[in-house]
Amino acid sequence: MIIGSYFKELAESQNLQFLIDAAQTNLEQQSIWRQWLNVGLPQMSLSFDSAIGRERIAAAASIVDSDAPAPLRSRNKLELYKGKIPAIKEKFRMDQDDMRTLEVLKALPLAGGNNSALISFLNKDLEEASVSGDKRIDLMLLQALSTLTIDVNITNNPDGVVYGTIDLLAKTEQKQGVPVVWSSASTAKPIDDIEKFLSINNNTRGRQFGKILMSFELWQSFRATTQVQDMLKSFFNIGKNNGTYANTLANINDMFVANQWPIIEIVNHVTNVEVDGKPTYIKPFDVNAVVFVPAGKIGTLFNAVSMEDINRVANKTYAKFGPTLVSKWAESDPLVEFTGMEMNAFPSVNVDGIFILKTDTVQATFI
C-alpha cells in the first residue's frame, strides 16, 4: 500500500523540486549527452519512427529491378523498428535500519530536530534518481557515436527489455577500416589515415568535421606510433634547435590546428550497471573507433511525457529534472521508503554527419 513519505513535509513536492533545482548545475555536469544533444519538445508517445526517423527506416528497404523478387528481410530485425520505445525506470529503497538511524538523529536535543541529517539522507537518493536516466542516455549515445548502432543487451540492461543491436542505418562509407592497424606502432600511418579520410569526405561528400573523438586506449596507441612522434619532432623543429617537445594531447592538437584539422577529444567514460546488486563497469565507446563529428550539437534527445506525470498517484510526491520525473513515497507492511524515477527518452543523432575509422580493421583504400 502506498502511503506518504517517511520524510513527511520535507518530501513535499515543492521541497523536492527546490532540492533538485539547487543542485541542478552539479547534476547536469554528471551527464555527457547535454553537450551533444538538444532537448526535444515532450511528446505524448515515443516511437522509433520519431527517434530514428521514418524516412531513414523506410529507406532501409532495398532498391531492386522492377521484375526482380523482393529481397527477404529478417522479421526480427524489422521488429526492432516497430512500436514504442519503453521507459527508463529505477527506484531506490531505504529500509528500516536507515529509518532507525534517522530516528536517533531526530531525537538529538537540537531545536526542531536534526533536519540537516534528514535532508542529507533525502537528498542522496533524490540526486541518484535524478541522474540515473541521464547515465543510461549517455551509454546509448556513446554507442551511437562510436558504432552507429545502439545495443540494448542482457549485459548492459540485465533487468530490463533486451532489444539487441539497433542499427541506426548509416551508409557503408560512414564506417571504414585503415590500411595498417594502429596498434602496429612502427608501421601504422595514423596521420596519413586522418588526412586522407578528411580529404575524401570533404571533396566527394562535402563533409566538414568539428572534432575527432577517440578512446583513451586508442589515444595511447596513436601517440605511440612512429609517424605521430616524427611529425611532432618536425612541428617543434627538433634536431634544428636541439629543443624538446612533449607528446601530449595539447601539443598534438596544436599541430592539428596548424594543419586545419579538427582537434582530438578523448572519451574515457565508464558506465556503472548494476547486475544482481553488484556493479558492472562498461565502456560504451568503441575503443578502436576514431569518430569524426560535425561542430556543435549532433542530435536531439527525443522524449515523451510519462503517464504517471499525467495521472499522478495519491500519496506520492513529485519533482522534475529535465525530462526525468522523480517521485517519493513509502509503503507499509513492512514500512519502507522509495525514491523512483522515470524517463521516456531516446538519443537521436544526425547519423549522416558521423564518420568512423575502425583502426583494428584492415581496408586497403578509403572509399
Secondary structure, DSSP 4 states (H G I P E B T S, - for coil): -EE--TTGGGGSHHHHHHHHHHTHHHHHTT-SGGGTEEEPPPBS--BHIIIIIHHHHHTTSPP--TTSPPPP--HHHHHTTSSBPPPEEEEEEE-HHHHHHHHHHHTSSSTT--HHHHHHHHHHHHHHHHHHHHHHHHHHHHHHHHHSEEEE-TTTSTTS---EEEE----GGGEEEESS-TT-TTT--HHHHHHHHHHHHHHHH----SEEEEEHHHHHHHHHSHHHHHHHHHHTTTTTS-------HHHHHHHHHHTT-PEEEEE---EEEEETTEEEEE--S-TTEEEEE-SS--EEEEEE--HHHHSPPTT-EEEEETTEEEEEEEETTTTEEEEEEEEEEEEEE-GGG-EEEEEEEE-SS--
